[in-house]
Amino acid sequence: MESLPEAVLIRILASIPAVDLVLACRLVCCQWKNLVDGAALWILKCQQEGLTGAESQENTENWQNFYFLSKKRKNLIKNPCGEEDLQHWGEVENGGDGWKIEELPGDFGKEFPSEEVHKYFVTSYEWCRKAQVIDLRAEGYWEELMDTTQPKVAVRDWYAGRSDASCLYELCVKLLSENEDVLAEYKSETITIPQDNDANWTEISHTFSDYGPGVRFVRFEHGGQDTLFWKGWYGVRVTNSSVTVEP
């Protein structure tokens, strides 16, 4: 192996699972350590596994982190569309008649832009709120990564009103420390959807970056109500919420 050209050795190493590269191959010798810590090996693995898109990530400083973040990328919000009723949602505030899950498009509603979404949560005539707290370490995002690399944390939510009723919507997302101190926060304005609206679904998003060391949890909260105070479920509708850690 010592006589192999470095380019050939990189191609051989690129066929080895990433975890084994870091935990085993990196310890073999100084040459292997330098290759595992370098960019060329991880660029090749990204190319082989289709993890480099049109943007080509020219400014990527740590290709190893980029690889692992790309492989881990997923929606960290559980039950984002109400397929499991209110499971995984905590700190639930059930104002009025409380939260309800309905099938799309619903009365006086519109279909969702994605065919993969079939249900939504709907609020009532007093404030309804619900939240999830995401444990980043439990999801595989280690402390050094969050403290040093500080990958972007992208938040998205979708909301809509009934075309025959007016309603309010709010989103609040916080990045929390080990002790749940707030290190960064995004809070939308209170969005008013008027009566006789088009009932179209609207996406709201925010991306956290350069938030400093210490982030261990993400707290996602959203909610709303109708403003006509009609008994039942005439308030804002929400679905397809997401939190992703971006490469």
N, C-alpha and C positions, 0 to 999 in steps of 0.2 A: 504493500500500500504506500510505503514511503516514496517509491519511485514514480507513482502516478502523477501526471500533471494536475495542478490544482483545479483546473476546469473540469477534468474527469472526476476527481474526487468530489467536487461539489455536486455533480450530477448523481453520483452514487448516494451521497448523503441526502439529497433531495427526495429520494425514494423511501426514506425512513420516516415513520410517524413523528410529528413535531414534538410531542412530549418526550419521546425517547431521545431525540436530538438534544434537548435541553438538559434532561436528567441523567443521560448516560453518555452519549457521544461526546458531549462537551468536555467530559472528564478524562477522555482517553489520552490526549496529549496537547501540547501548546498549539500545534497546527490546527487540530480539530476544534479546539476552543475558539481560536481566532475566526475560523470559518463559520462556526455556529453563531458567534457574536457579530459577524459581518453581515453586510447587506445582500451580497450576491446570492447566497444560498436561499434566503427568504424571498428575494425577488423571483428566483426560479420556481420555488414552491407556489408562490402566488400565481404565477403565469400558468403553471401546470394545472392548478385547481380552479382557474378562471376567476381569481379574486382581484384582478386588476381590470378596471373598466376603462371607459373612454377618457376619464380624467387622468389616468396613468399615474396618479399620485407622485408627481415629480418632486414635491416638497416633503415627502415622507422622510422623517429623520430616523425612525426606528422601524425597520421592515419586519422585525420579529414581532413587535407589538402589533403592527398593522395586520400581520397574518393571523395572530391569535384573536384579535378583536373582530376581524372579518369572519372567522370561523364561528365565533360565539354570537355574532349579531342575531338578535331575535327580539321580539316584543316582550318586554319584561312585565307588562300588565297582564294579569291573569283574568280570564273571563271578560274580555273587553266588549263583547257584544250581547251579553245577557243570555248566552246559551246555557249557562248553569245557574239561572236565576240570579241571586245576589251573592253567590258563593265567591269568596276571596275579597269581597269588598267589606271594609270595616268602617267604624265610626259613622255608621249610617244614620242620617237624620231624615225621618219620615214625616215631614210636615204635611198637613192636609190629609189626603187619603194615602200618602206614602208613595214610594217608588212602585212602578209596575213595568213588566217586560211585555212588549207587543211585537207582533210580526210586521215586517215591512210590507207595503209602504204605510200601513195604518190609515185610519180615517183622516181625510183631508191632508194626506201626506204624499211624499214623492219617494220613488225608489232610490236606493243608495247607489252612488257611482260604481261601487264594486259588487259584482254578483256573488262574491264570497260572504257578504254580510247579509244576514237574514233577519236579525232582531235588533231592537234598541231598547234602552231604558227611557221611561217617561216620568216626568215630575207632576206634582199636583198643585193645589191652590195655595199652599204655603211652602216655604223653602224646604227643598229636599237636597241633601248633600250626601256624598259617599266618597271614601278615600281608600287608597292602598299605599302601604309602605313597602318599598322594595329594598331588600337586604343585598347590597352589591357583592359582598364577599360570598354570601350563599349562592349567588348566581355565577360565581367564578371570576369576579373582577378583584384581583388581589390588591393589597394596600399600596405597594410600591407603584403599581400601574396607575392607580387613582391619584397618588400624591405627586408623582414625577411626570408621567405622560399627560395626565389630566385629559383623557379622551373626551370628545364632545358628547354631551347627553342631550339627545333630541326628544322633544315632547310634542305629541300631536293629539288632537281631539276633534271630533265632528259633532256638530249640533244642528238642530233644525226645529222649527215651530210648526204647528198645525196652521193651515191657511185660514182657518176661521177663528183663531184666538191669538192674543198677544202674550208674550212671555219674556222672562229674563234668564240669562245664562252667565255663569262665572267659572273660571278655571284658575287654580292656584297650585303651583308646583314648587317644592322646596328641596334643596340639597342639604342633607343633615350630616352632622358629625357623629362620632361614636356615642356621644352623650345626647344626641338629637338636638344640638344647637344648630340654628339656621346659618349656613355658610353662603347660600345664594338662594334667591327667590324670584319667581316670575308670577305675577298676578295680573290677569286680564282686567280690563274695565268691566263693569257690569253691562253686558250687552243686551239691548232691548230689541226684541223682534216684534214689529207692529202687527195688529190684527189685519186680516186681508193681505198677508204676505204670500210669497210664491211657494213656500214650504220646501225650498231647495236646501240640501245639506251643505253646510259651510265648514271648511277645515280651519282650525286655529293651531298655530305651531310656535314653538320657541326652542332655541338651541343654546344650552349652557356651554361656555368655554372659558378657559383661564380663570377658573373659580377658586384656585388655591388648593393646598393640601388638606387632607382630613375628611373628605367626603366618604361616607360609608352607607348612607341610605338616601333614597329618593322618595319623597312623599307627594303623591298625586291626589288632588281633590277637585271635584267639579260638582256642579249642581245648578238648580234654578227653580222656577215656579211659573205658573201662569199669573197674569196681572188682572184678569177679569174675576178671579176668585170663584170660578165655576166648580162645583163639586165634581170630583172625578179626576181625569188625567188629561188636562188641556195645557200643561206646562211644556217646557222645553224638552226635546228629545236628544239623547246623546248615545253615541256608539263608536266602535272601532278606535277606542283610546289606545295610545301607545307611548312607551318609553323605550328608547334604544340607546345603547352605548355605541358610538360611531367610531370606525377605524380612522 
